[in-house]
Amino acid sequence: MGRFRDIKRKARRQLHRELADVVIYVPEPAGSPQTATVRLHLGFDALGEIRRSGFAEQQEYDPRAVFLLSQLTPRRGGFIVTADMGVWRVDNTLPPDDITMTAEIIHLSASQIRGLGWNPEAPWAGFPPPAGTPPVDPGHGGAVFPDSWEIKQW
């Protein structure tokens, strides 16, 4: 059984390495920012059908973030600051799942970000960008990748 768990952990680390975004995590508004990698799940979930027609007719927006526990343990009320997807507040943390922890997150409005003393119009909400991240073009709202970076095709 131990060998299977090791294989599963290795696969989960590889998944996280390939799909995670570099973020700045701030445990509280006046806390010290730290760099981490987080998998953001920002899609809609089909909840089920209303009229028994066989199709999911109801959806729920349930954004979540998956953290590697070897990097940090998220806390309720902590903040995830992204380069170009805004700032998210950790609303609730779910129990650890071996090497990861999932947090339910809430996207902050520009006025809420300003209320924290951060800049909602600036990349990384005005925080210095983490080392090794590509620069962000504020006019386009996205990261500018140098020509030397390899873009993977799926």
Secondary structure as GFF3:
##gff-version 3
##sequence-region A 1 154
A	DSSP	alpha_helix	2	19	.	.	.	ID=ss1
A	DSSP	beta_strand	21	26	.	.	.	ID=ss2
A	DSSP	beta_strand	34	41	.	.	.	ID=ss3
A	DSSP	beta_strand	44	48	.	.	.	ID=ss4
A	DSSP	beta_strand	58	61	.	.	.	ID=ss5
A	DSSP	beta_strand	64	68	.	.	.	ID=ss6
A	DSSP	beta_strand	79	81	.	.	.	ID=ss7
A	DSSP	beta_strand	87	93	.	.	.	ID=ss8
A	DSSP	beta_strand	100	107	.	.	.	ID=ss9
A	DSSP	alpha_helix	110	115	.	.	.	ID=ss10
A	DSSP	three_ten_helix	123	126	.	.	.	ID=ss11
A	DSSP	beta_strand	136	137	.	.	.	ID=ss12
A	DSSP	beta_strand	142	143	.	.	.	ID=ss13
###
